[in-house]
């Protein structure tokens, strides 16, 4: 009976090698692009020198500037055809003029859509209710999940990661050395551009990032941030800006220099930030965290369902009984996902062996061969950040907030309610 484990190993490897033929025949996941440029904003994914080449977009003037850019692109098409003496087919243009026309047309539609979204949201926040503190009105009033605050030992290094690797822009430099990055102007200030989720990066030594988390929120930690960008990020830019590749088969699971885990796939979203995941110790803790989120007006929307079967096919499954909490349309705004840490299951030797060889893409976007492991069990990850993360939700002016939340003011006039959570056990 002694040789049986070795025999099992040889048999399993033979099966894995045979299966690799099938995997190769099916093909590895290939990079895809966004399907509708009139929805997703310009993310500047993997751009070099983002501060210069991808600056923050203004809240006003974008529609006028885009209309002018569209006019110039159309004039270039007309000039190219005049010089050729005929109507040119697509592909005959030397400088891709028709593609630029299409880009600016899509960008104009996106700006008009975003302006309408922001106007509608601001109207909701402008409702004056004398009984805003009542349970009925509080549940009906709007909420906007606006910000994640994280600590970083090196703020500038973290900013470069989120801008040059993930595609955000820098929108503020804060007193005390902090910074704010986002995919568009954050908050609810009036304008054509706005209503985007922000990541606030604070020095790890600041009091704002090292305050002790208390109450039910202390039983949850930052899991990961999930984003959907119009084109796939480049791992060379992730690593070149201090990040780390965790997984990269059909999507990217990466870690920022400060320890924030980011899961990225390709899709069209008004705001590419889809949700922030919180990992609770167990189901009881998850329920308590959910209650704290509901106390500031977010509403449970049920379990997360993948929205893009094509580009999310290889993303890991989430633990069962996960719950999304949102304050508005989940397709338009960021959400909070609460998951409970599942109990680990014992696996047999065969269950731990690789399934096959597979084609993958390395950090320089070159094809390579790797081992296709067994399908991952649903896990609840924790970002290894150095201090407590903070989530901030905007409420209408004058809205009451619970004692478990910190109250602040937003430049738009909205009330800001913040909840702190546990640090991520950095370095463990």
Order of alpha helices (4+ residues) and beta strands (2+ residues): alpha-alpha-alpha-alpha-alpha-beta-alpha-beta-beta-beta-alpha-beta-alpha-beta-beta-beta-beta-alpha-beta-beta-beta-alpha-beta-beta-beta-beta-beta
